[in-house]
Amino acid sequence: MLKAVAQHWHEAGRPAVVVEVHTTQGSVPREAGTRMLVAAEAVAGTVGGGRLELDAIELARQRLAQRIEAVEVRRYPLGPALGQCCGGVVTLRYSPLTPAELRAWPDETPLFHLQLYGAGHVGRAIARLLATLPCRVDWIDERDDEFPAVWPGGWPANIERVCVDDGVEAEVAQAPPGAHYLVLTHRHDLDLRLTEAILRRADFAYFGLIGSATKRARFEHRLLERGVSAQTLARMTCPIGLPGIAGKAPELIAVAVVAQLLLAAGQAAAWPLVSALQDRGAAASPSPHDLRASR
């Protein structure tokens, strides 16, 4: 995400400083490797906010104004020097945005790979949120004119538009194992075909289908008749969205659904630890500490 912004700034000839959390000690707001971009008139990313970030931005802009090319590392005791309650120690690395800096910038591991079916009001609201997160999205619809014609700041690098004239459900096979799926198209018959294709694939980490409990019951009845097992159907999430977030506005649904996606991604990341504990003969349910430590 931020690396794509850095590449865009560099290609556009915008001078900038890369501020990187180089090392940390004790309680700090961001982990080592976190980066922030600072230009004369813009900032992208964050190293944790507060006085630390204000001082970092000020120093970065001084370096830009003075055209300093040398790399600099500074140590910041958050409590004594900056009055931040974290109390730990951070060292920040300041470097001009150069081709070498971009080559050394590691690619961010996506939180999940999502196939998002449907570019209607809810699909667009979800896509706007996903554009801000480190994830990979295949946004799929039959109707090319439903995708936004323009996107503020340019089309997000982590979202790929896929317009399929016919046989949309064939796209299900293109996702990697352990992918996430969201189905919210404009037609119930298409939703049903996609649902069957996803459930028959069975290797999904999360599958959400927009609709009511009544829609779920109808789909379950039809899919049971077609040989989909009750156990597999039980893995389908319908209705979608984290419980407790009320409202039917697309933006509210989007917040609830993206929160649910993040929760599912965290649970999927923790599952290898659960399996390891079970293989060692530990209790079937890991402790909250074990799950937290795995993230």
C-alpha positions in Angstrom: 0.0 0.0 0.0 2.4 2.7 1.2 5.1 1.3 -1.1 2.9 1.9 -4.1 2.4 5.5 -2.9 6.2 5.9 -2.7 6.7 4.5 -6.2 4.0 6.9 -7.5 5.7 9.9 -5.8 9.1 8.9 -7.1 7.8 8.5 -10.7 6.1 11.9 -10.4 9.4 13.5 -9.4 8.1 14.5 -5.9 11.0 14.8 -3.4 10.3 13.0 -0.2 11.9 11.5 2.9 11.3 8.0 4.1 11.0 7.9 7.9 11.3 4.3 9.1 11.0 2.9 12.6 14.4 1.4 12.8 14.5 -0.2 16.2 12.2 -0.3 19.3 12.6 -0.9 23.0 9.7 -1.4 25.4 6.2 -0.1 24.8 6.0 1.9 21.5 3.2 2.9 19.1 4.5 1.1 16.0 6.7 -1.8 15.2 10.1 -1.8 13.6 9.9 -1.6 9.8 6.9 0.8 9.8 7.4 3.6 7.3 6.1 7.1 6.7 6.6 9.3 3.7 7.1 13.0 4.1 7.0 15.5 1.3 7.0 19.3 1.5 3.2 19.5 1.2 2.0 16.0 2.1 2.4 13.0 4.5 1.5 9.4 3.8 1.6 6.7 6.5 2.3 7.0 10.2 5.0 6.1 12.7 2.6 6.3 15.6 1.3 9.9 15.9 1.8 12.2 18.8 4.9 14.3 19.5 7.2 11.7 18.0 5.5 12.0 14.6 5.3 15.8 14.7 9.0 16.0 15.4 9.8 13.4 12.7 7.8 15.3 10.1 9.5 18.6 11.1 13.0 17.1 10.8 12.1 15.4 7.5 11.0 18.7 6.0 14.1 20.4 7.2 16.1 17.7 5.4 14.1 18.3 2.2 14.6 22.1 2.4 18.3 21.6 2.9 18.5 18.8 0.3 20.3 16.5 2.7 21.1 13.1 1.0 22.8 11.3 3.9 20.9 8.7 5.9 20.4 9.7 9.5 19.3 7.6 12.5 17.9 9.4 15.7 17.0 7.9 19.0 13.8 9.1 20.8 13.0 8.2 24.4 9.2 8.6 24.3 8.6 9.3 28.0 11.5 11.6 29.1 12.1 13.4 25.8 8.6 13.6 24.3 6.2 13.2 27.1 4.4 10.2 25.5 2.8 7.7 27.9 4.1 4.7 25.9 7.4 5.1 27.7 9.6 3.0 25.3 12.4 4.0 23.0 12.3 4.4 19.2 15.0 5.0 16.7 13.9 6.5 13.4 15.8 6.3 10.2 15.6 9.2 7.7 16.5 8.6 4.1 15.7 10.4 0.8 13.2 8.6 -1.4 15.5 7.0 -4.0 15.4 4.0 -6.4 17.7 2.2 -3.9 15.3 2.9 -1.0 12.4 1.6 -3.1 14.4 -1.6 -3.9 15.1 -2.2 -0.3 11.5 -1.6 0.7 9.9 -5.1 1.4 6.5 -5.9 -0.1 3.8 -6.0 2.5 2.3 -9.4 3.2 -1.5 -9.1 2.4 -3.8 -9.8 5.3 -6.0 -11.8 3.0 -6.9 -12.4 -0.7 -10.5 -11.6 -1.4 -12.8 -12.2 -4.3 -15.4 -9.5 -4.1 -18.4 -10.2 -6.3 -20.7 -7.2 -7.0 -20.0 -3.6 -7.8 -23.2 -2.1 -6.5 -23.7 0.3 -3.6 -22.5 -2.1 -0.9 -19.6 -3.5 -3.1 -18.4 0.0 -3.7 -18.5 1.0 0.0 -16.6 -2.2 0.9 -14.0 -1.6 -1.8 -13.4 2.0 -0.5 -12.5 0.6 2.9 -10.4 -2.3 1.5 -8.4 0.2 -0.6 -6.9 1.5 2.7 -5.8 -2.0 4.0 -2.9 -4.3 3.1 -5.0 -6.9 1.3 -5.4 -8.2 -2.3 -8.8 -7.9 -3.9 -10.3 -9.2 -7.1 -13.4 -7.1 -7.7 -15.6 -9.0 -10.1 -18.8 -8.0 -11.9 -20.6 -8.6 -15.2 -21.3 -4.8 -15.6 -18.2 -2.8 -16.4 -20.1 0.5 -16.0 -20.8 -0.3 -12.3 -17.1 0.1 -11.4 -16.2 3.7 -10.4 -14.9 5.6 -13.5 -12.4 7.5 -11.3 -10.9 7.0 -7.9 -9.6 9.9 -5.7 -5.8 9.7 -5.8 -5.8 7.1 -8.6 -7.0 3.5 -8.7 -5.7 1.5 -5.6 -2.9 -0.9 -6.5 -4.3 -3.6 -4.3 -7.7 -3.9 -6.1 -8.0 -5.4 -9.5 -11.2 -4.9 -11.5 -12.4 -8.0 -13.3 -15.4 -7.7 -15.8 -16.8 -11.0 -16.9 -19.5 -11.1 -19.6 -20.6 -14.6 -18.9 -19.8 -17.5 -16.6 -18.9 -15.4 -13.6 -18.7 -18.4 -11.3 -15.7 -19.7 -13.3 -13.7 -17.0 -11.5 -14.0 -18.9 -8.2 -11.4 -21.4 -9.4 -8.9 -18.6 -10.0 -8.5 -17.7 -6.3 -5.7 -19.2 -4.3 -6.3 -21.8 -1.6 -7.4 -20.2 1.7 -9.0 -17.2 -0.1 -11.8 -15.1 1.3 -15.0 -14.6 -0.7 -17.8 -12.0 -0.6 -20.9 -12.5 -2.8 -23.3 -9.5 -3.1 -24.3 -9.3 -6.8 -27.5 -7.8 -8.3 -29.2 -11.2 -9.0 -30.2 -14.0 -6.7 -29.6 -16.7 -9.3 -26.0 -15.5 -9.8 -25.6 -15.4 -6.0 -26.7 -19.1 -5.9 -24.4 -20.2 -8.7 -21.4 -18.4 -7.0 -22.4 -19.9 -3.6 -22.4 -23.4 -5.0 -19.1 -23.0 -6.8 -17.4 -21.6 -3.6 -18.9 -24.3 -1.3 -17.9 -27.1 -3.7 -14.3 -25.7 -3.7 -14.4 -25.9 0.1 -10.9 -24.6 0.7 -12.0 -21.0 1.6 -11.0 -19.2 4.8 -14.2 -17.1 4.8 -17.3 -17.0 2.6 -19.9 -14.3 3.2 -23.2 -14.0 1.3 -25.3 -10.9 1.5 -28.9 -11.5 2.5 -31.3 -12.3 5.2 -31.9 -15.5 7.2 -34.7 -16.3 4.8 -32.4 -16.1 1.8 -29.9 -18.4 3.6 -32.6 -21.0 4.3 -33.7 -21.0 0.7 -30.1 -21.4 -0.6 -29.4 -24.2 2.0 -32.5 -26.1 0.9 -31.6 -25.9 -2.8 -27.9 -26.7 -2.2 -28.7 -29.7 0.0 -30.8 -31.1 -2.8 -27.7 -30.7 -5.1 -25.5 -32.7 -2.8 -23.7 -29.9 -0.8 -23.2 -31.2 2.7 -24.8 -29.6 5.8 -21.3 -29.4 7.3 -20.0 -27.3 4.4 -23.1 -25.1 4.4 -22.5 -24.3 8.0 -19.3 -22.6 7.1 -21.2 -20.0 5.0 -21.7 -16.6 6.7 -25.1 -15.2 5.9 -26.2 -12.6 6.9 -22.9 -10.9 6.7 -21.3 -8.4 9.0 -20.0 -8.3 12.6 -22.9 -8.6 15.0 -23.8 -5.4 16.9 -23.2 -2.9 14.1 -26.7 -1.9 13.2 -28.0 -0.2 10.1 -28.6 -0.9 6.4 -26.8 2.0 4.8 -24.0 0.7 2.5 -21.3 2.4 4.5 -22.5 0.8 7.8 -22.7 -2.6 6.1 -19.2 -2.1 4.7 -17.7 -1.3 8.2 -19.4 -4.4 9.7 -18.3 -6.7 6.8 -14.7 -5.5 6.7 -14.4 -5.9 10.4 -15.7 -9.5 10.0 -13.1 -10.1 7.2 -10.3 -8.9 9.5 -11.5 -11.1 12.3 -11.7 -14.1 10.0 -8.2 -13.4 8.7 -6.8 -13.2 12.2 -8.5 -16.5 13.1 -7.1 -18.1 10.0 -3.6 -16.9 10.9 -3.9 -18.4 14.4 -5.1 -21.8 13.1 -1.6 -23.3 12.5 -0.8 -22.7 16.2 -4.1 -24.4 17.2 -3.2 -27.4 15.0 0.3 -27.6 16.5 -1.1 -27.5 20.0 -3.5 -30.3 19.2 -0.7 -32.4 17.6 1.3 -32.1 20.8 -1.7 -33.4 22.8 -2.5 -30.0 24.2 -6.0 -28.9 25.0 -8.2 -28.6 21.9 -8.8 -24.9 22.6 -5.6 -22.8 22.9 -5.5 -20.1 25.6 -6.1 -16.5 24.7 -2.4 -15.8 25.4 -1.5 -18.4 22.7 -3.8 -16.9 20.1 -2.5 -13.4 20.8 1.1 -14.5 20.6 0.5 -16.0 17.2 -0.5 -12.7 15.6 
